[in-house]
Every structure is written in C-alpha cells, then in structure tokens.
Amino acid sequence: MTVDLRTTYLGLDLSCPVVPSASPIGRNLDLLRRAVAAGAGAVVLPSLFEEQVRDDAVELQRLLHQGAGTFVEAATYFPEVGEYRTGPTPYLRHLEAAVEALEVPVIASLNGTSPGGWTRYARAQQDAGASAIELNTYSVAADPSDTSADLERRLLELVAEVCAAVSVPVAVKLSPSYTALAHLAQQLVAAGASGLVLFNRFLQPDIDLDALDIVDEAHLSHPGDLLTPLRWCALLRPRLDCSLALTSGVHDGDAVTKAILVGADVAMSASALLRHGPEYVGVLREGLEHRLTEHGYVSVAQARGALSAGNAPDPDAFERTHYVQALTRYRADDL
C-alpha cells in the first residue's frame, strides 16, 4: 500500500512533510538540491540577520573613508554607503537562485531586531521569490526591567507589521519560554501569522577554562529534544487554526511520525541532516511511510492530529496529570 505523504503548510502544497530547517545546509545550493532529490517537501534557508546587514554597512563605510584624512580627493572619491547594494544582497541572490533551481517551495528566514529592519528585509525576501517567510524570534530576556507583557507586546507588534508588509504567508519560530505560551500563540495568529514553528533552540555559551573565555559553539540537537515541541504541538493543535511545524529532535522516521500524530503539518530537521547528509531526508521519509503503513493510515492527512490533545485517548496525558503519574511510577527501591 502506498501512503499519500502530501501535506499543506502555510497554505503551500507539499509532496512530503519532511522539511530541512534553517541550517548551514541551506547556504549551499548543491546540498539543497540533494535534499530535494531525496524527497524534501520544502526547504528553509538560514536566517538573514539584521545585525549582519548593519555590520556590513558599517564596515563598508569604514573602508570607503579610509585615507580620507590624508588625501583631499579621497573624501569625494567614493559614494556614500546608501548608494551601494550592501548587506542582504548576497543572501537575496542565493534566495533567487534557490527559487530558480528547486521545484519545491523555498522559505526564507529572517532574524531582525528593529521594526523597520523586519519589514524592510521581509519585503526584500518576498520580492526575491520566497514562497513564505519564517520569522526567527531569537532573543534572551535578560533585562530585569522588561516584563513578560513588554516582550510579548513587542513581538506581536513586529509580527503584525511584517504580516501587513508582505503578501506571502509568515510563520513565527518561537521559544518555549513564554509564561503563557498558548495565549501568546493565539494572539500571534490573530496578528496575522499563518503558522508557528515549535521551537527555537537558543545558543548556549560555554566556558573555556584554559583560556578563561566564553565559547560560542552551536551544539546539535539530540532525540530527547523532541519531547517539548511534541507536547506543545499536541496541546495547540485543537486550539489554533494555523499551520504548525515541529522542529528540534527530529532524528528519525519515528520522530516525524510522532510530529504528524500530534498535529504538526511538517517536521523540520537540521541536526540529523548535518550529521548524515542531505540525503537523510529520504530515510526520514521512508521511516514515516513505514510507520503510517504499520498502523493502517493511508495518508498524512488521515494521521495528522490523531494523538493531539483533542483526539488522544487520554487528553490529560499532555498536561499535569500525566506528570504526576509518571513520577509516582518510580519507587526508591527500584533505583
């Protein structure tokens, strides 16, 4: 029996729910081609960071004015930075090339810091051919003067501005650390978000004891990271009318299957593809098809949400009751 793996995400028709998420793989067109050839339903490019654009502009300004104090003609030899196409140009050219080369939707990613930056670069990504835009809302709430209400208000304002500025669908990649995540998710959809990506993985700096320095190093996910987004997809699916993408901890076909069962429209993977190569998309796809066949499902659409909080035999399993039961199963003499 052949399983129909088609799904819909952000209003886009995909041939398969396995999607490479934003990672270094997305910087290389050949690697993207290999992922699509292995069966990826769409691809997400790495984020365009507003800080990178700003830093590029500042560096160019410095280079253009180098020597201006020595030679009079140097002061007018070069035009101002605004007359150059700086910053996002290489990203947008890569986006255009990916859209031209790949026969699947190409989702651009954007990590901004200011309202003007988010909207300006979102429009540029749309104009370059992106099928959708993923807002990567990476931030650490370290300022004690910021309240949770302040953080949520700013996020909602940014999302509303971006959604109003573009016509392509917008997904918001969230952190699981908000105090009332379900309420915020509902407000994000009301602000115009077409989907939510659960969840962002923060960079966790380490300490080099030999150099007595801070080490910024990206650590790949492990299968256990699946549990938090799995739980929240299950809880949000019956409560929200929007697309859901599950990411973090998607390392095998079982993880993809679980994502679909709790209500995700797509399962996104980065770490597994970085470990095994872009062709590993095919392994994830085959694993999903095997599991769905094993349990009698004929399509992804039929399986989607079968174990969400709205359909699970024990809906409380995703909330506190299951937590209490899991802890009380263990006795001290069993350890």
C-alpha positions in Angstrom: 0.0 0.0 0.0 1.3 3.4 -1.0 0.9 6.1 1.6 -0.1 9.6 0.4 2.5 11.8 2.1 1.2 15.1 0.8 0.6 17.9 3.3 -0.2 21.6 3.4 1.9 24.1 5.3 1.3 27.8 5.3 -1.1 27.3 2.5 1.6 25.7 0.4 1.1 22.2 -1.1 4.0 20.0 -0.2 4.7 16.5 -1.5 6.1 15.4 1.9 6.1 16.8 5.5 9.9 16.4 5.9 11.5 19.8 5.6 15.1 20.8 6.1 15.0 23.6 8.6 17.3 26.6 8.7 20.9 25.4 8.9 24.3 25.7 7.1 22.9 23.2 4.5 20.7 26.0 3.2 23.7 28.1 2.3 24.8 25.6 -0.4 22.6 25.2 -3.5 24.0 21.7 -4.3 23.2 20.5 -0.8 19.7 21.9 -1.1 19.3 20.1 -4.5 20.3 16.8 -2.9 17.8 17.3 -0.1 15.0 17.9 -2.6 16.1 14.9 -4.7 15.8 12.8 -1.5 12.2 13.9 -1.1 12.1 17.1 0.9 8.7 18.8 0.7 10.2 22.3 1.0 13.3 24.0 2.3 14.0 26.7 4.8 17.0 28.9 4.2 19.3 30.1 7.0 18.3 33.4 8.6 19.2 36.8 7.3 20.3 38.6 10.5 19.7 42.3 10.7 22.9 42.7 12.7 24.9 41.2 9.8 23.4 43.7 7.4 24.2 46.6 9.8 27.7 45.4 10.4 28.4 45.0 6.7 27.2 48.6 6.1 29.4 49.9 9.0 32.4 48.1 7.7 31.9 49.4 4.1 31.6 52.9 5.5 34.9 52.5 7.3 36.7 51.2 4.2 35.3 53.9 2.0 36.6 56.6 4.3 40.0 55.0 5.0 42.6 57.5 4.0 40.2 60.4 3.8 42.3 62.4 6.3 45.4 62.0 4.2 44.4 62.8 0.6 41.9 65.5 -0.1 40.5 63.7 -3.2 39.8 60.6 -1.1 36.9 62.4 0.7 34.8 62.5 -2.5 36.2 59.6 -4.5 33.7 57.1 -3.2 29.9 57.5 -2.9 28.1 57.0 0.4 27.0 53.6 1.7 23.4 54.1 0.7 24.4 54.2 -2.9 25.7 50.6 -2.8 23.7 47.4 -2.6 25.2 46.2 0.6 24.2 43.8 3.4 21.4 41.5 2.2 22.4 41.3 -1.5 24.3 38.0 -1.3 21.5 36.4 0.7 18.9 37.6 -1.8 20.9 36.4 -4.8 21.2 33.0 -3.1 17.4 33.0 -2.4 16.7 33.9 -6.1 19.0 31.1 -7.2 17.3 28.5 -4.9 13.9 29.5 -6.1 15.0 29.1 -9.7 16.7 25.8 -9.1 14.4 23.9 -6.8 11.0 22.5 -7.6 9.7 22.9 -4.0 8.7 26.0 -2.0 11.7 27.9 -0.7 11.0 29.5 2.7 13.2 32.5 3.6 14.2 33.1 7.2 14.6 36.5 8.9 16.0 37.4 12.3 15.5 41.1 12.9 16.0 43.5 15.8 14.0 46.6 14.8 10.5 47.1 13.4 11.9 48.8 10.2 14.5 46.1 9.8 12.0 43.3 10.0 9.6 44.8 7.4 12.2 46.1 5.0 14.0 42.8 4.7 10.8 40.7 4.7 9.7 42.6 1.6 13.1 42.1 0.0 12.8 38.3 0.6 9.3 38.3 -0.9 10.5 40.2 -3.9 13.3 37.7 -4.4 10.8 34.9 -4.7 10.3 33.4 -1.3 7.2 31.3 -1.0 6.9 32.2 2.7 8.9 33.9 5.4 9.9 32.4 8.7 10.5 35.0 11.5 13.2 33.6 13.7 12.5 35.3 17.0 15.7 34.6 18.8 16.1 36.8 21.9 17.1 36.2 25.5 15.1 38.2 28.1 18.0 39.3 30.3 16.9 42.8 31.0 15.3 42.9 34.5 13.3 46.0 33.5 11.5 44.1 30.8 8.2 42.4 31.8 6.7 39.4 30.1 4.0 41.7 28.9 6.5 44.0 27.3 8.2 41.2 25.5 5.0 39.8 24.2 3.7 43.2 23.1 6.8 43.9 21.1 6.7 40.5 19.5 3.1 40.9 18.5 3.7 44.4 17.1 6.6 43.1 15.0 4.6 40.2 13.6 1.6 42.4 12.8 3.9 44.9 10.9 5.6 42.2 8.9 2.4 40.4 8.0 0.9 43.7 6.9 4.0 44.5 4.8 4.1 41.2 2.7 1.6 39.1 0.9 3.3 35.8 1.3 2.5 33.7 4.4 4.5 34.3 7.6 5.5 31.7 10.2 6.8 32.6 13.6 9.6 30.5 15.1 9.1 30.7 18.9 10.9 29.9 22.1 9.1 27.6 24.6 10.0 30.0 27.4 7.0 32.3 27.3 4.9 32.3 30.5 1.5 31.8 28.8 2.5 30.2 25.5 -1.0 29.1 24.4 -2.3 32.6 24.9 0.6 34.2 23.0 0.2 31.7 20.2 -3.4 32.6 19.8 -2.5 36.3 19.7 0.2 35.7 17.1 -2.4 34.1 14.8 -4.7 37.0 15.4 -1.9 39.3 14.5 -1.6 37.6 11.1 0.8 34.7 11.5 -0.1 31.8 9.2 1.9 29.3 11.2 4.1 28.6 14.2 7.4 26.8 14.3 8.0 25.0 17.6 10.7 25.6 18.8 13.8 27.7 18.5 16.9 26.3 20.1 19.0 29.0 21.8 22.7 29.1 21.5 24.1 28.2 24.9 27.6 29.7 25.5 30.2 27.6 27.4 33.3 28.5 29.3 36.9 27.6 28.2 38.7 27.0 31.5 42.1 27.1 29.9 41.7 30.4 28.1 39.2 31.8 30.7 37.0 32.8 27.8 33.4 32.4 26.7 33.0 29.9 23.9 30.1 30.3 21.4 29.5 27.0 19.8 26.4 25.6 18.2 25.5 22.2 19.6 23.4 19.8 17.5 20.2 18.6 19.0 19.6 15.1 20.3 16.4 12.9 20.1 15.3 13.9 23.6 14.8 17.5 22.4 11.7 16.2 20.6 9.6 16.0 23.7 8.9 19.7 24.4 7.7 20.6 20.9 5.8 17.3 20.7 3.9 18.2 23.8 3.1 21.7 22.7 2.0 20.7 19.2 -0.4 18.3 20.8 -1.8 21.0 23.1 -2.0 23.7 20.5 -3.4 21.7 17.6 -7.0 21.7 18.7 -6.8 25.3 19.9 -5.4 27.1 16.9 -6.4 27.4 13.3 -3.0 27.8 11.7 -0.1 25.7 10.4 2.3 24.0 12.9 5.8 23.0 12.2 7.7 20.8 14.8 11.4 21.2 15.0 14.2 20.1 17.4 15.0 16.4 18.0 13.7 15.2 14.6 16.3 12.5 14.1 14.4 9.5 12.6 11.2 8.5 10.9 9.6 7.7 14.2 10.1 11.4 15.3 8.5 12.6 12.0 5.5 10.2 12.6 5.1 11.4 16.2 5.1 15.0 14.9 2.3 14.2 12.4 0.3 12.3 15.0 0.2 15.2 17.5 -0.9 17.6 14.8 2.1 19.1 13.1 1.8 19.8 9.4 5.5 19.4 8.8 8.5 18.1 10.7 11.7 20.1 10.3 15.2 18.7 10.8 18.6 20.2 10.8 20.9 18.3 13.1 20.2 14.9 11.6 20.9 16.2 8.1 24.1 17.9 9.3 25.2 14.5 10.8 24.2 12.3 7.9 24.0 14.5 4.9 21.0 15.9 2.9 20.1 12.5 1.5 19.0 11.6 5.0 15.7 13.3 4.1 14.9 10.0 2.3 15.5 8.0 5.4 13.1 10.2 7.4 10.5 10.0 4.7 10.8 6.2 4.4 10.5 5.9 8.2 7.3 7.9 8.2 5.8 5.9 5.4 6.7 2.6 7.2 5.1 3.7 10.4 1.9 5.0 8.8 1.5 1.8 6.9 2.1 -0.3 10.0 -0.8 1.5 11.8 -3.2 1.4 8.8 -3.0 5.0 7.8 -3.3 5.7 4.1 -2.3 9.4 4.2 -0.6 12.0 6.3 -3.9 13.9 6.3 -5.6 10.9 8.0 -2.9 10.6 10.7 -2.5 14.3 11.4 -3.6 15.1 14.9 -4.8 11.6 15.8 -2.9 11.9 19.1 -3.3 15.7 19.7 -4.9 16.8 22.9 -8.2 16.9 21.2 -8.2 13.3 19.9 -5.9 11.4 22.2 -7.5 8.6 24.3 -6.2 10.4 27.4 -6.1 14.1 26.7 -4.7 14.8 30.2 -1.5 12.9 29.2 -0.1 16.2 27.8 -0.8 18.1 31.0 -0.2 17.9 34.7 -2.0 14.6 35.4 0.5 12.7 33.3 3.4 14.4 35.0 2.1 13.2 38.4 1.6 9.7 37.2 5.0 9.4 35.6 6.7 10.5 38.8 4.7 8.2 41.1 5.6 5.1 39.0 9.1 5.2 40.3 9.8 3.9 43.8 13.1 4.4 45.6 13.8 0.7 45.9 13.6 0.4 42.1 16.5 2.7 41.6 
